[in-house]
Amino acid sequence: MRKLIVLDDNPDFAEIVCCIGTTAGYSAQLATDAKAFMRIFKSSTPSVIVLDIVMPDVDGLEMLHWLARQGSPVPVILMTGHGKPFLNIAAKFAEASGVRVIGSLQKPFADSELRALLHHADATERACA
């Protein structure tokens, strides 16, 4: 079963992303803070991560750095409601850190945009298998 982890400090939005992931064939788990995300990540083998960039306490850049230190091969989808510049900075940081970003989403986004990126992650995973 393909697994999706969603990290977003907004639980309602995280739940929507999880629902979209579930309907796209993923087993989805949500975290609303870094500690919960790290616990879920360490206890599962995710197929893809959806990561909010702007959050209180520990932000998305710090989480990308943490994923890089873990040597994570898991593809990441970045999202934010704070504009494309945040997404561009995060994508460049991820690339420099060795974290594979497969796309980014500006909140609010259409269900179809997330589904397309999940499909891309799925196709990439099959091609690498």
Order of alpha helices (4+ residues) and beta strands (2+ residues): beta-alpha-beta-alpha-beta-alpha-beta-alpha-beta-alpha
